[in-house]
Amino acid sequence: MEQASNEELEEYAYVLDFLPTGKSSSLRSEPIAQLVGEGKFTLLEVVTKTKDIRIEDRVYIGKGERDKVLQIKSRIGYNDLTETAKNELPLAIAKIIRQNEQKFVNLFNTAGPINIRLHSLELLPGIGKKHLQAIIDAREEKPFESFSDISNRVPLLQDPVKLLTERVIEELKGGSRFYLLTRPYKQA
């Protein structure tokens, strides 16, 4: 497994694609799934124990006994994903964000400046200086409680889940200067 011991390891992940006989370019025929982790949106390729695995399944990939995953082959980059996995990725990310709403709402409540010219919220697509000021003003009055609270109190802001999903995908594609929601992937 490629994840270093000092990094936060993923416990659960969502299946983006399942290849019952593996990749056509692979030397061995083994059932492979491509996953996105719940914690830091880590992209992984795993060998499965069973062929009873479906896209959108939430699977345990932690240190304990795994019921569907035999082994984690490697961490992969966005470009290593199959087309099916790339198509499923935004849906899986949005699902993870919605299921962890409080964690991501807290990001809007606590995010601060990166440097003198750039605020971390400006990394989200569609948030410029005016939206940033509206978010800061609204959260100073009262912290945000939900995504709908953010949408209601910040005029003309896109759906926060959509903004976060777009940012995660942008970070997973690599080449970002700053990583707000994911762990940078360094290809070997």
Buried (B, 14 or more C-beta within 10 A) or exposed (E): BEBEEEEEBBEBBBBBBBBEEBBEEEEEEBBBBBBBBBBBBBBBBBBBBEEEBEBEBBBBBEEEEBEBBEEBBBBBEBEBBBEBBBEBBBBBBBBBBEEEBEEBBEBBBEBEEBEEEEBBBBBBBBBEEEBBEBBBEBBEEEEBEEBEBBBEBBEEBBBBBBBBBBBBBBBBEBEBEEBBBBBEBEEE
